[in-house]
């Protein structure tokens, strides 16, 4: 039996593959193989395993919203009145059915959902909030923030690398306590 990384852990080559796929999903298998130092057949098998394990779940193209007539993106924070599973799931389903919704994040804290939307204008945003969110009986509070820019970080965090050096000690010489 081969030495396979534990579930959730990636070895050096798998991390390099994931990083290369995140940088440019259009890379051919041959390009990926050369990038990580594998034969094309070994690289293809590694990528298949990453997909089978659910590490690589999909791929998509980055679209320029303005090219589609989308002039405004916003993040909308929503707090619900009730927090029972049925109400939360029903509201989530409602959000996902709206064509303006780009992403839905169910979160903990002062709000229950952060919803990213793409709209044609400020008026379109106002109408979406009034007609689809604040008018609902299950919504207690809505607050919106306009998105000026979005920057994605296509890299894995260093702490996922079992070969990475440990985090530096604090300046006062004390180590962080685990909680």
Residue pairs with C-beta under 8 A, 6 or more apart in sequence:
5 11
5 14
7 53
9 160
9 162
10 18
10 55
10 156
10 160
12 161
12 163
13 36
13 37
13 38
13 46
14 46
14 50
14 55
15 156
15 160
15 161
16 35
16 36
17 32
17 36
17 43
17 46
17 47
17 50
18 50
18 55
18 56
18 156
19 154
19 155
19 156
20 27
20 32
20 35
20 36
21 27
21 32
21 47
21 56
21 59
22 154
22 155
22 156
23 154
25 59
25 60
25 61
27 35
29 40
29 43
29 44
29 47
30 40
32 43
32 47
33 39
33 40
33 42
33 43
33 44
36 43
38 46
47 56
50 56
51 57
65 71
65 73
65 118
69 120
70 118
70 119
70 120
71 119
71 120
71 121
72 118
72 119
72 120
72 121
72 122
72 124
72 125
72 146
73 102
73 116
73 117
73 118
73 119
73 146
73 147
73 150
74 116
74 117
74 119
74 125
74 144
74 145
74 146
74 147
75 114
75 115
75 116
75 117
75 144
75 145
75 147
76 113
76 114
76 115
76 116
76 117
76 129
76 133
76 142
76 143
76 144
76 145
77 110
77 111
77 113
77 114
77 115
77 141
77 142
77 143
77 144
77 145
78 91
78 111
78 112
78 113
78 114
78 115
78 133
78 139
78 141
78 142
79 110
79 111
79 112
79 139
79 140
79 141
79 142
80 87
80 88
80 91
80 112
80 113
80 138
80 139
80 140
81 137
81 138
81 139
81 140
82 138
83 112
87 138
88 106
88 112
90 138
91 112
91 113
91 136
91 138
91 139
92 104
92 106
92 113
94 132
94 136
95 101
95 104
95 113
95 115
96 104
98 117
98 128
98 132
100 117
100 118
100 119
100 124
100 128
101 115
101 116
101 117
102 116
102 117
102 118
103 115
103 116
104 113
104 114
104 115
104 116
105 113
105 114
105 115
105 116
106 112
106 113
107 113
107 114
111 141
111 143
116 147
117 125
117 128
119 125
119 128
125 144
129 142
129 144
133 139
133 142
134 142
158 164
159 167
167 176
169 175
170 176
